[in-house]
């Protein structure tokens, strides 16, 4: 299933990779063990009625879910999550019955309510639906993110095959808002309350999940989510594929947005011209598929060789040269259009 930015939720497998230590890691563990439909649960011989997003049991069960041994630490974690509005919980002092409810539970993905059969998913099976804004309250409070907070923040902003981001058709990609397809370590550091070097170390540690691809000049970087469940066999895009889309976006039209930051300029161009690039690529794919049915080959009679980056009297230079990003990037203005070093010499 596609997870476009317009959707209010994203999918997180219950057997999610290790996201590191932090409050959101404990939240994910609690959510993964909550009931996914209405029914009756059994715990230590007791039958408890539960609703979607709810769990009922005892302190021992809670410590097992969180993976900790201390009762006091477990209750402190519940207090922190409750104070931030992520859960509500109650503990009966007489019966020692503990229940918690995930307040951000996505009801639409919980399935039909059923009073029969199991109500808890098998551990490590299926996926959770997470609201995209689940980490926004941490930003609004100015809280310094823990490692797991940053991990889940990236995951919740993953988009796949969104027409506002041509790069998302290569692989699931992290995007913050309409103009946040291309990111920088500085902007992520400001969001998480981290220094740039700490952000870099984070991506070095979690590179098996979040693959960072640097773009030329001071444009920034793309972050692909390699573990996002799409139901398709999707490989990480190559540098040539990324640069091909980037070049098409840069030459797709005039740029009129006035901004000093190259990163901000590119983010606006991605938002404005991605749909145009996607349509053009889909048309080319359909044409190639039609032409591939008949094997016709024309002999090569001429060869064109590039002799450097300096261009003199080239008729192509009134437009952006498609090979501008093959070498060191340089972008100037010729006749009101963005262009780069020419390869037509």
C-alpha positions as a Markdown table, in Angstrom:
| # | Residue | x | y | z |
|---|---|---|---|---|
| 1 | Unk | 0.0 | 0.0 | 0.0 |
| 2 | Unk | 1.3 | 3.4 | -0.9 |
| 3 | Unk | 1.8 | 5.8 | 2.0 |
| 4 | Unk | 1.5 | 9.3 | 0.5 |
| 5 | Unk | 2.1 | 12.4 | 2.5 |
| 6 | Unk | -1.6 | 13.2 | 2.4 |
| 7 | Unk | -2.2 | 10.1 | 4.5 |
| 8 | Unk | -2.3 | 10.7 | 8.2 |
| 9 | Unk | -0.5 | 7.5 | 9.1 |
| 10 | Unk | 2.4 | 5.3 | 8.2 |
| 11 | Unk | 3.2 | 1.6 | 8.7 |
| 12 | Unk | 5.7 | 0.2 | 11.3 |
| 13 | Unk | 6.3 | -3.6 | 11.4 |
| 14 | Unk | 5.9 | -5.2 | 14.8 |
| 15 | Unk | 9.3 | -6.8 | 14.2 |
| 16 | Unk | 10.8 | -3.3 | 13.6 |
| 17 | Unk | 14.7 | -2.9 | 13.6 |
| 18 | Unk | 16.5 | -1.7 | 16.7 |
| 19 | Unk | 15.8 | 2.0 | 17.0 |
| 20 | Unk | 18.1 | 2.5 | 19.9 |
| 21 | Unk | 17.3 | 3.8 | 23.4 |
| 22 | Unk | 14.7 | 6.4 | 24.1 |
| 23 | Unk | 11.2 | 7.1 | 25.2 |
| 24 | Unk | 9.6 | 6.4 | 21.8 |
| 25 | Unk | 11.3 | 3.0 | 21.8 |
| 26 | Unk | 9.3 | 2.1 | 24.9 |
| 27 | Unk | 6.1 | 3.6 | 23.3 |
| 28 | Unk | 6.6 | 1.4 | 20.3 |
| 29 | Unk | 7.0 | -1.7 | 22.5 |
| 30 | Unk | 3.8 | -0.9 | 24.3 |
| 31 | Unk | 1.9 | -0.2 | 21.1 |
| 32 | Unk | 3.2 | -3.4 | 19.5 |
| 33 | Unk | 1.6 | -5.5 | 22.3 |
| 34 | Unk | -1.7 | -3.6 | 22.5 |
| 35 | Unk | -5.0 | -5.2 | 21.4 |
| 36 | Unk | -5.7 | -4.7 | 17.7 |
| 37 | Unk | -9.4 | -5.4 | 18.1 |
| 38 | Unk | -12.2 | -5.5 | 20.7 |
| 39 | Unk | -12.5 | -8.7 | 22.7 |
| 40 | Unk | -11.4 | -10.5 | 25.9 |
| 41 | Unk | -7.8 | -11.2 | 26.9 |
| 42 | Unk | -6.5 | -13.8 | 29.3 |
| 43 | Unk | -3.7 | -13.0 | 31.7 |
| 44 | Unk | -2.6 | -15.3 | 34.6 |
| 45 | Unk | -6.0 | -17.0 | 34.7 |
| 46 | Unk | -7.9 | -13.7 | 34.6 |
| 47 | Unk | -10.2 | -12.6 | 31.7 |
| 48 | Unk | -10.1 | -8.9 | 30.9 |
| 49 | Unk | -12.2 | -6.9 | 28.4 |
| 50 | Unk | -10.0 | -4.8 | 26.1 |
| 51 | Unk | -10.6 | -2.4 | 23.2 |
| 52 | Unk | -8.3 | -1.5 | 20.2 |
| 53 | Unk | -5.0 | 0.0 | 21.5 |
| 54 | Unk | -5.4 | -1.3 | 25.0 |
| 55 | Unk | -3.5 | -3.8 | 27.1 |
| 56 | Unk | -4.5 | -5.4 | 30.5 |
| 57 | Unk | -2.3 | -7.5 | 32.8 |
| 58 | Unk | 0.1 | -7.0 | 35.6 |
| 59 | Unk | 3.4 | -5.4 | 36.5 |
| 60 | Unk | 5.4 | -8.5 | 35.6 |
| 61 | Unk | 3.8 | -8.5 | 32.1 |
| 62 | Unk | 4.7 | -4.8 | 31.8 |
| 63 | Unk | 8.3 | -5.3 | 32.6 |
| 64 | Unk | 8.5 | -8.1 | 30.1 |
| 65 | Unk | 7.1 | -5.9 | 27.4 |
| 66 | Unk | 9.5 | -3.0 | 28.1 |
| 67 | Unk | 12.5 | -5.4 | 28.6 |
| 68 | Unk | 13.5 | -4.0 | 32.0 |
| 69 | Unk | 13.7 | -5.7 | 35.4 |
| 70 | Unk | 12.9 | -2.8 | 37.8 |
| 71 | Unk | 9.3 | -2.2 | 38.8 |
| 72 | Unk | 10.0 | 1.5 | 39.7 |
| 73 | Unk | 11.7 | 2.2 | 36.3 |
| 74 | Unk | 8.7 | 0.6 | 34.5 |
| 75 | Unk | 6.3 | 2.9 | 36.3 |
| 76 | Unk | 8.5 | 5.9 | 35.7 |
| 77 | Unk | 8.3 | 5.2 | 31.9 |
| 78 | Unk | 4.5 | 5.0 | 32.1 |
| 79 | Unk | 4.5 | 8.3 | 34.0 |
| 80 | Unk | 6.6 | 10.0 | 31.3 |
| 81 | Unk | 4.6 | 8.7 | 28.4 |
| 82 | Unk | 1.4 | 9.7 | 30.2 |
| 83 | Unk | 2.6 | 13.2 | 31.0 |
| 84 | Unk | 3.4 | 13.7 | 27.2 |
| 85 | Unk | -0.1 | 12.4 | 26.3 |
| 86 | Unk | 1.0 | 9.2 | 24.5 |
| 87 | Unk | -0.8 | 6.8 | 26.9 |
| 88 | Unk | -3.3 | 6.6 | 29.7 |
| 89 | Unk | -2.9 | 3.9 | 32.4 |
| 90 | Unk | -4.4 | 2.8 | 35.6 |
| 91 | Unk | -3.2 | 0.4 | 38.4 |
| 92 | Unk | -5.5 | -1.2 | 40.8 |
| 93 | Unk | -3.7 | -1.3 | 44.2 |
| 94 | Unk | -6.0 | -4.1 | 45.4 |
| 95 | Unk | -5.9 | -6.5 | 42.5 |
| 96 | Unk | -2.6 | -5.3 | 41.0 |
| 97 | Unk | -4.3 | -5.1 | 37.6 |
| 98 | Unk | -2.6 | -2.8 | 35.2 |
| 99 | Unk | -4.2 | -1.4 | 32.0 |
| 100 | Unk | -2.8 | 1.1 | 29.5 |
| 101 | Unk | -4.4 | 2.7 | 26.4 |
| 102 | Unk | -2.5 | 4.1 | 23.4 |
| 103 | Unk | -4.0 | 7.5 | 22.9 |
| 104 | Unk | -2.7 | 7.9 | 19.3 |
| 105 | Unk | -4.1 | 4.6 | 18.1 |
| 106 | Unk | -5.2 | 4.7 | 14.5 |
| 107 | Unk | -8.7 | 3.2 | 14.7 |
| 108 | Unk | -9.2 | 2.9 | 10.9 |
| 109 | Unk | -6.4 | 0.4 | 10.7 |
| 110 | Unk | -7.5 | -1.7 | 13.7 |
| 111 | Unk | -9.8 | -4.0 | 11.7 |
| 112 | Unk | -13.4 | -4.9 | 12.4 |
| 113 | Unk | -14.3 | -5.3 | 16.1 |
| 114 | Unk | -14.7 | -8.9 | 17.1 |
| 115 | Unk | -15.7 | -10.6 | 20.3 |
| 116 | Unk | -14.2 | -13.9 | 19.4 |
| 117 | Unk | -10.7 | -15.2 | 18.9 |
| 118 | Unk | -7.5 | -13.6 | 20.0 |
| 119 | Unk | -7.2 | -9.9 | 20.5 |
| 120 | Unk | -3.5 | -9.5 | 20.7 |
| 121 | Unk | -1.3 | -9.9 | 17.6 |
| 122 | Unk | 1.4 | -12.6 | 17.6 |
| 123 | Unk | 4.6 | -11.0 | 18.7 |
| 124 | Unk | 6.6 | -9.8 | 15.7 |
| 125 | Unk | 3.7 | -10.3 | 13.3 |
| 126 | Unk | 1.9 | -7.7 | 11.2 |
| 127 | Unk | 2.4 | -3.9 | 11.5 |
| 128 | Unk | 1.3 | -0.9 | 13.4 |
| 129 | Unk | -0.3 | 2.3 | 12.0 |
| 130 | Unk | 1.4 | 5.4 | 13.3 |
| 131 | Unk | 0.2 | 8.9 | 13.0 |
| 132 | Unk | 2.6 | 11.1 | 11.1 |
| 133 | Unk | 2.5 | 13.8 | 13.8 |
| 134 | Unk | 3.3 | 11.5 | 16.7 |
| 135 | Unk | 6.7 | 13.1 | 17.3 |
| 136 | Unk | 5.5 | 16.7 | 16.7 |
| 137 | Unk | 4.6 | 17.2 | 20.3 |
| 138 | Unk | 8.3 | 16.6 | 21.2 |
| 139 | Unk | 9.3 | 19.3 | 18.8 |
| 140 | Unk | 6.6 | 21.7 | 20.1 |
| 141 | Unk | 7.9 | 21.2 | 23.7 |
| 142 | Unk | 11.5 | 21.9 | 22.6 |
| 143 | Unk | 12.5 | 18.5 | 24.0 |
| 144 | Unk | 15.9 | 17.2 | 23.1 |
| 145 | Unk | 15.4 | 14.0 | 21.2 |
| 146 | Unk | 16.7 | 10.6 | 22.3 |
| 147 | Unk | 18.1 | 8.2 | 19.7 |
| 148 | Unk | 14.8 | 6.3 | 19.4 |
| 149 | Unk | 12.8 | 9.6 | 19.1 |
| 150 | Unk | 14.9 | 10.6 | 16.1 |
| 151 | Unk | 14.6 | 7.2 | 14.5 |
| 152 | Unk | 10.8 | 7.1 | 14.8 |
| 153 | Unk | 10.6 | 10.8 | 13.7 |
| 154 | Unk | 12.3 | 9.8 | 10.4 |
| 155 | Unk | 10.1 | 6.7 | 10.0 |
| 156 | Unk | 6.9 | 8.7 | 10.5 |
| 157 | Unk | 7.8 | 11.1 | 7.7 |
| 158 | Unk | 8.4 | 8.4 | 5.1 |
| 159 | Unk | 6.6 | 8.8 | 1.8 |
| 160 | Unk | 6.3 | 6.4 | -1.1 |
| 161 | Unk | 5.3 | 7.2 | -4.7 |
| 162 | Unk | 4.1 | 10.6 | -3.8 |
| 163 | Unk | 3.6 | 12.8 | -6.9 |
| 164 | Unk | 5.0 | 15.8 | -5.0 |
| 165 | Unk | 8.4 | 14.1 | -4.8 |
| 166 | Unk | 9.8 | 12.4 | -7.9 |
| 167 | Unk | 12.5 | 10.8 | -5.8 |
| 168 | Unk | 9.9 | 8.8 | -3.8 |
| 169 | Unk | 9.2 | 6.8 | -7.0 |
| 170 | Unk | 12.7 | 5.3 | -6.7 |
| 171 | Unk | 12.4 | 4.2 | -3.1 |
| 172 | Unk | 10.5 | 5.2 | 0.1 |
| 173 | Unk | 12.0 | 8.5 | 1.2 |
| 174 | Unk | 11.9 | 10.8 | 4.2 |
| 175 | Unk | 10.1 | 14.1 | 3.7 |
| 176 | Unk | 9.1 | 16.8 | 6.1 |
| 177 | Unk | 6.2 | 18.8 | 4.7 |
| 178 | Unk | 5.6 | 20.0 | 1.2 |
| 179 | Unk | 9.0 | 21.7 | 0.9 |
| 180 | Unk | 11.1 | 19.2 | 2.8 |
| 181 | Unk | 12.1 | 16.5 | 0.3 |
| 182 | Unk | 15.8 | 17.5 | 0.4 |
| 183 | Unk | 17.2 | 17.7 | 4.0 |
| 184 | Unk | 20.4 | 18.8 | 5.6 |
| 185 | Unk | 22.2 | 17.7 | 8.8 |
| 186 | Unk | 21.8 | 21.2 | 10.2 |
| 187 | Unk | 18.0 | 21.3 | 9.8 |
| 188 | Unk | 17.6 | 17.8 | 11.4 |
| 189 | Unk | 20.0 | 18.9 | 14.2 |
| 190 | Unk | 17.8 | 21.9 | 14.9 |
| 191 | Unk | 14.7 | 19.8 | 15.0 |
| 192 | Unk | 16.2 | 17.2 | 17.3 |
| 193 | Unk | 18.3 | 19.5 | 19.5 |
| 194 | Unk | 21.5 | 17.9 | 18.3 |
| 195 | Unk | 24.8 | 19.1 | 17.0 |
| 196 | Unk | 25.6 | 18.3 | 13.3 |
| 197 | Unk | 28.3 | 15.7 | 14.3 |
| 198 | Unk | 25.8 | 13.8 | 16.4 |
| 199 | Unk | 23.3 | 13.7 | 13.5 |
| 200 | Unk | 26.1 | 12.3 | 11.2 |
| 201 | Unk | 27.0 | 9.6 | 13.8 |
| 202 | Unk | 23.3 | 8.7 | 14.0 |
| 203 | Unk | 23.1 | 8.0 | 10.2 |
| 204 | Unk | 26.4 | 6.0 | 10.4 |
| 205 | Unk | 24.8 | 3.8 | 13.1 |
| 206 | Unk | 21.4 | 3.4 | 11.5 |
| 207 | Unk | 22.6 | 3.3 | 7.8 |
| 208 | Unk | 21.0 | -0.1 | 7.3 |
| 209 | Unk | 17.6 | 1.5 | 7.8 |
| 210 | Unk | 18.0 | 5.2 | 6.7 |
| 211 | Unk | 20.3 | 5.5 | 3.8 |
| 212 | Unk | 21.7 | 9.0 | 3.3 |
| 213 | Unk | 22.6 | 10.2 | -0.2 |
| 214 | Unk | 24.5 | 13.5 | -0.6 |
| 215 | Unk | 23.6 | 15.8 | -3.5 |
| 216 | Unk | 26.2 | 18.1 | -5.2 |
| 217 | Unk | 26.9 | 21.6 | -4.2 |
| 218 | Unk | 25.1 | 22.8 | -1.1 |
| 219 | Unk | 21.7 | 21.3 | -2.0 |
| 220 | Unk | 21.6 | 18.9 | 0.9 |
| 221 | Unk | 20.8 | 15.1 | 1.0 |
| 222 | Unk | 18.1 | 12.6 | 0.4 |
| 223 | Unk | 17.3 | 10.0 | 3.1 |
| 224 | Unk | 15.7 | 6.7 | 1.9 |
| 225 | Unk | 14.0 | 4.3 | 4.2 |
| 226 | Unk | 15.3 | 0.9 | 3.2 |
| 227 | Unk | 13.1 | -1.1 | 5.6 |
| 228 | Unk | 9.7 | 0.4 | 4.9 |
| 229 | Unk | 7.1 | -2.2 | 4.0 |
| 230 | Unk | 5.8 | -1.6 | 0.5 |
| 231 | Unk | 5.0 | -5.2 | -0.5 |
| 232 | Unk | 7.4 | -4.8 | -3.5 |
| 233 | Unk | 11.0 | -5.8 | -4.0 |
| 234 | Unk | 12.6 | -2.3 | -4.1 |
| 235 | Unk | 16.3 | -1.7 | -4.2 |
| 236 | Unk | 18.1 | 1.4 | -3.1 |
| 237 | Unk | 18.5 | 3.8 | -6.1 |
| 238 | Unk | 21.9 | 4.3 | -7.7 |
| 239 | Unk | 23.6 | 7.6 | -7.8 |
| 240 | Unk | 23.0 | 7.7 | -11.6 |
| 241 | Unk | 19.2 | 7.3 | -11.0 |
| 242 | Unk | 19.2 | 10.1 | -8.4 |
| 243 | Unk | 21.2 | 12.5 | -10.5 |
| 244 | Unk | 19.0 | 11.8 | -13.5 |
| 245 | Unk | 15.9 | 12.9 | -11.7 |
| 246 | Unk | 17.7 | 15.8 | -10.2 |
| 247 | Unk | 18.8 | 17.0 | -13.6 |
| 248 | Unk | 15.3 | 16.7 | -15.0 |
| 249 | Unk | 14.0 | 18.8 | -12.1 |
| 250 | Unk | 16.6 | 21.5 | -12.6 |
| 251 | Unk | 15.9 | 21.9 | -16.3 |
| 252 | Unk | 12.2 | 21.4 | -16.1 |
| 253 | Unk | 11.3 | 25.1 | -16.0 |
| 254 | Unk | 12.2 | 28.6 | -15.0 |
| 255 | Unk | 12.9 | 29.2 | -11.3 |
| 256 | Unk | 11.3 | 32.3 | -9.9 |
| 257 | Unk | 11.5 | 31.8 | -6.1 |
| 258 | Unk | 13.9 | 34.2 | -4.5 |
| 259 | Unk | 15.9 | 32.5 | -1.7 |
| 260 | Unk | 19.5 | 32.6 | -0.7 |
| 261 | Unk | 19.7 | 29.0 | 0.3 |
| 262 | Unk | 20.3 | 26.4 | -2.4 |
| 263 | Unk | 18.6 | 23.8 | -0.3 |
| 264 | Unk | 15.4 | 25.9 | -0.1 |
| 265 | Unk | 15.5 | 26.6 | -3.9 |
| 266 | Unk | 15.8 | 22.9 | -4.7 |
| 267 | Unk | 13.0 | 21.9 | -2.3 |
| 268 | Unk | 10.7 | 24.3 | -4.0 |
| 269 | Unk | 11.7 | 23.0 | -7.5 |
| 270 | Unk | 11.1 | 19.4 | -6.3 |
| 271 | Unk | 7.6 | 20.3 | -5.1 |
| 272 | Unk | 6.7 | 22.3 | -8.2 |
| 273 | Unk | 8.1 | 20.1 | -11.0 |
| 274 | Unk | 8.0 | 16.5 | -9.6 |
| 275 | Unk | 4.6 | 15.8 | -11.1 |
| 276 | Unk | 5.8 | 17.0 | -14.5 |
| 277 | Unk | 8.9 | 14.8 | -14.3 |
| 278 | Unk | 6.9 | 11.8 | -13.2 |
| 279 | Unk | 4.5 | 12.1 | -16.1 |
| 280 | Unk | 7.3 | 12.4 | -18.6 |
| 281 | Unk | 9.1 | 9.4 | -17.2 |
| 282 | Unk | 5.9 | 7.3 | -17.2 |
| 283 | Unk | 5.3 | 8.3 | -20.9 |
| 284 | Unk | 8.9 | 7.3 | -21.8 |
| 285 | Unk | 8.5 | 3.9 | -20.0 |
| 286 | Unk | 5.3 | 3.2 | -22.0 |
| 287 | Unk | 7.0 | 4.2 | -25.2 |
| 288 | Unk | 10.0 | 2.0 | -24.6 |
| 289 | Unk | 7.7 | -0.9 | -23.7 |
| 290 | Unk | 5.9 | -0.5 | -27.0 |
| 291 | Unk | 9.1 | -0.2 | -29.0 |
| 292 | Unk | 10.7 | -3.2 | -27.3 |
| 293 | Unk | 8.2 | -5.5 | -29.0 |
| 294 | Unk | 9.9 | -4.9 | -32.4 |
| 295 | Unk | 13.7 | -5.3 | -32.6 |
| 296 | Unk | 14.9 | -2.4 | -34.8 |
| 297 | Unk | 18.4 | -1.2 | -34.6 |
| 298 | Unk | 20.0 | 1.6 | -36.5 |
| 299 | Unk | 23.7 | 1.7 | -37.2 |
| 300 | Unk | 25.8 | 4.3 | -35.3 |
| 301 | Unk | 27.2 | 6.6 | -37.9 |
| 302 | Unk | 28.5 | 9.5 | -35.7 |
| 303 | Unk | 30.0 | 9.8 | -32.2 |
| 304 | Unk | 29.9 | 12.9 | -30.0 |
| 305 | Unk | 32.7 | 13.5 | -27.5 |
| 306 | Unk | 32.8 | 16.1 | -24.7 |
| 307 | Unk | 35.9 | 18.2 | -24.7 |
| 308 | Unk | 35.5 | 19.9 | -21.3 |
| 309 | Unk | 33.4 | 22.2 | -19.4 |
| 310 | Unk | 33.9 | 25.5 | -21.2 |
| 311 | Unk | 31.3 | 26.2 | -23.9 |
| 312 | Unk | 31.6 | 28.6 | -26.8 |
| 313 | Unk | 28.8 | 29.4 | -29.2 |
| 314 | Unk | 26.9 | 26.2 | -28.4 |
| 315 | Unk | 23.3 | 26.3 | -29.6 |
| 316 | Unk | 22.2 | 24.1 | -26.6 |
| 317 | Unk | 23.4 | 26.6 | -24.0 |
| 318 | Unk | 20.2 | 28.7 | -24.0 |
| 319 | Unk | 18.8 | 25.8 | -22.0 |
| 320 | Unk | 20.2 | 23.8 | -19.1 |
| 321 | Unk | 22.7 | 21.2 | -20.3 |
| 322 | Unk | 21.5 | 17.7 | -19.4 |
| 323 | Unk | 25.0 | 16.7 | -18.5 |
| 324 | Unk | 25.5 | 19.6 | -16.1 |
| 325 | Unk | 25.7 | 17.4 | -13.0 |
| 326 | Unk | 28.1 | 14.7 | -14.3 |
| 327 | Unk | 31.1 | 16.7 | -13.1 |
| 328 | Unk | 31.7 | 19.6 | -10.7 |
| 329 | Unk | 28.4 | 21.5 | -10.4 |
| 330 | Unk | 28.1 | 25.0 | -11.6 |
| 331 | Unk | 24.9 | 26.8 | -12.3 |
| 332 | Unk | 24.5 | 30.2 | -13.9 |
| 333 | Unk | 21.8 | 32.1 | -15.7 |
| 334 | Unk | 21.6 | 32.3 | -19.4 |
| 335 | Unk | 18.7 | 34.0 | -21.1 |
| 336 | Unk | 16.6 | 33.6 | -17.9 |
| 337 | Unk | 17.1 | 29.8 | -17.6 |
| 338 | Unk | 19.1 | 27.7 | -15.2 |
| 339 | Unk | 22.1 | 26.0 | -16.9 |
| 340 | Unk | 25.3 | 24.2 | -16.1 |
| 341 | Unk | 28.5 | 23.2 | -17.8 |
| 342 | Unk | 27.9 | 22.1 | -21.3 |
| 343 | Unk | 28.7 | 18.6 | -22.7 |
| 344 | Unk | 27.8 | 19.4 | -26.3 |
| 345 | Unk | 31.3 | 20.6 | -27.4 |
